[in-house]
Amino acid sequence: MRNRTKKEQKMIDELAGFLIIVAALVGWYTTETLKGTGVAIGIGVVAMILVMGWRSARFRKKMQQSGIAEIDQMSGRQFEEYVGTLFQHQGYKVSYTSTTGDFGADLILNKGKDTIVVQAKRYKKAVGVKAVQEVIPSINMYKAGAAWVITNSIYTKQALTLAKKNHVRMIDREELVQMILEMQNI
């Protein structure tokens, strides 16, 4: 499954603990025996395992349908063009910058009066602050109202912090997959 943040994992762990306690209480109050409590806990654990297995299978199917594995093998320029296609599907007029001297933007999106600069990063590891630092100056250069960074990966905590302070939208692997599935109407 996808990489979870510590906060998400802590919440999942706490929820699992809570459900086990609830199962124990239900078992005790319905049977008033330790055996009944143990059976209820066992049923609760089996149910959690089944739900986690179902979610994991659903996640794997979603990843396979999206074609994200093929995207992971693209070159940087191929990824930029693919991202451009996704945004065209969303109704944006897409312009591509040159591969060098792009002033921090790989794509320029236009829809109505809105202009958005986009930095596209096809990475195998987490994307760091450099991507955010690159896109920020392109806002003024291209007279844009917003900046986005999109990746097939995840972001470092520092990149997310810098982006938040500078109002840069960060589109990670999970949101990219969702965009792909919407384009495919899945």
Secondary structure by P-SEA (a helix, b strand, c coil): cccccaaaaaaaaaaaaaaaaaaaaaaaaacccaaaaaaaaaaaaaaaaaaaaaaaaaaaaaaaaaaaaaaaaccaaaaaaaaaaaaaaaccccccccccccccccbbbbcccbbbbbbbbbccccccaaaaaaaccccccccccbbbbbccbbbcaaaaaaaaaabbbbbcaaaaaaaaaaaacc
